[in-house]
Amino acid sequence: MSETAAPQRAYLVRRLVRLYAGLALYGASSALLVVAGLGLEPWGVLHQGLAELTGISIGVVSIIIGAIVLLLWIPLRQRPGLGTVSNVFAVGLAMDATLALVPEAHGLAARAGVMAAGIVLNGVATGLYISARFGPGPRDGLMTGMHRRTGRSIRLVRTVLEVAVVVSGFLLGGSVGAGTVLYALAIGPLAQVFLRVFALPEPGSPATAGPGRSILPR
């Protein structure tokens, strides 16, 4: 094995661990918001509304919606990565598994604690799977693809998409509440913090060149 093959392989393994740990935790965090019952993240509202309408589990609905959104990448000429395809399945499966294991929360204090844990865990999960750099999730890719094709700002495209899914989900019976608002306010700063925490330098970069060097970006 060449001198560079082993570090490259170890680096790939670290990226894969971050990807799948992040996706599993993302599904778990979404499930905690469901357990809290104080409002879901925007796409979660839609997933829950469709689950209420169809009787299908919310995790399976998430997988179906993710696959449909991924098909919308075709006219937008977006190219999915391993992380994109994995996102479609892993998040929904982790969500259903968590809901099967976590007991119902009783009392406002307990539900608020579960909600807070879900939001923070979602930030951790976002930092993990984005730092793996295997491609955006289907919904984020839809946003960036629409931004590129329409010329509208990312902020406007994201706002329009998320308002549309929240309203649609709410009309179908999805949960909108304090958790929805707190998620919207907190997820950006949380993701920024955890992206720095989980940042992976390229093999051979100064950050990995010797002992005692920081692996965090400046």
Secondary structure by P-SEA (a helix, b strand, c coil): cccaaaaaaaaaaaaaaaaaaaaaaaaaaaaaaaaacccccaaaaaaaaaaaaccccaaaaaaaaaaaaaaacccccccccaaaaaaacaaaaaaaaaaacccccccaaaaaaaaaaaaaaaaaaaaaaaaacccccaaaaaaaaaaaaacccaaaaaaaaaaaaaaaaaaacccccaaaaaaaacaaaaaaaaaaaacccccccccccccccccccc
